[in-house]
Amino acid sequence: MGVAITPVAGKRDLEAFLQLPYDVYADDPHYVFPLLKQLREFLDPAHNPFFRHAETRLWLAHRDGRVVGRVGACVDRYHNEHWHETTGFFGFFECERDRATAHALLDTARDWLRGQGQTTMRGPLNFTTNHDNPGLLIAGEPSSPVTGMSYNPVWYQDLLESYPGLAKSRDLWAWRITADGFTLPERVLENAKQVFRGESDLKVRPIDKKDFRNEVELIRGLYNRCWHENWGFIPMDPDEFYFAGREMKTMVNENLLLIAEWKGEPVGFSMTVPDFNLALKRVRGRLFPFGIFRFLADRKKIVYARTLLMGVLPEHRHKGVDVLMVLRSYKAAVKGGITAGECSWILENNTAMNRILEKLGAKVYKTYRIYDLPLS
């Protein structure tokens, strides 16, 4: 019997959409199930301010009375206004190992985006580059994903790349670095000593959690200015940025959320978070009633971290600001028991950042791919 694609309509369909990964990844030792409560809030227009500037749709694939696939699509007004494009996104892709099912799902997303006046379909993204789990994992060691990064069966690459017209847009790299493999050139170390002794116009400080809302807004302003020319950038408004970062106040050591200042003016920032996926693995998407005890126990054992954002204003680049934030983050992470971590995601053609990471002793250990499909 053939596959049927139907839109997600109502709570029952949404739960089927959320539950599908439990079938796809039932026996996969590396998959980390997302917290269902958080995902429901993310997908709820009443909670997530993203929906104020975006149109989205979700679909399910059915075969013989079973849900065997899912996909979502999105048109983000902020993205298209910033880049003067008509690009829509597909994501939340999960599927049985069947090309016909995968292609039917992609056909559905394609047709809806075309009907919205879009001329390019890009993904997989859930929903955009501003959100977690970007791209398709296509290369790297078999291991669980870190917080906010993607994971999928190796055969998903065939499902997507066999779809007519879908082709690589960009690859994203994840760089791994270990505490004992971290290196810095002597010149950089000397500059760092001057900063830490207070003999420089550059200061690197942790965020002030007592003034968290204003600090988040300061970081948002830096984010929008640092990245506005970078491929994949989409501006974020105050409510959306706070929604994305609201849990960091209680979950993350402030010494891993840093702001760089030049003569008292903010010029850069970095965000490093413990890899909470290490504590979420046994929870299987549900903290309550008993998962919270497993999470709290495993949280104490986290020894891995992810630097997910680091930016410096264009006029203050090439002054070592980024390297000094890396060094300060490294010192705080090691003090907190972190033995290794990663910087992700980094565009494959971000030469400046990739060179810095290479000099620090990091290695590319995973690659994620984003695809484009012309719709005209």
Secondary structure, DSSP 8 states (H G I E B T S, - for coil): ---EEEE--SHHHHHHHHHHHHHHTTT-SS-----HHHHHHHT-TTT-GGGGSEEEEEEEEEETTEEEEEEEEEEEHHHHHHHT--EEEEEEEEE-S-HHHHHHHHHHHHHHHHHTT-SEEEES-SSSTTSSS-SEEEEE-S----TT-----TTHHHHHHTSTT-EEEEEEEEEEEEGGG----HHHHHHHHHHHTT-SSEEEEE--GGGHHHHHHHHHHHHHHHHTTSTT-----HHHHHHHHTTHHHHS-GGGEEEEEETTEEEEEEEEEE-THHHHTTTTT--TTTHHHHHHHHHTT--EEEEEEEEE-GGGTTSSHHHHHHHHHHHHHHHTT--EEEEEEEETT-HHHHHHHHHTT-EEEEEEEEEEEE--
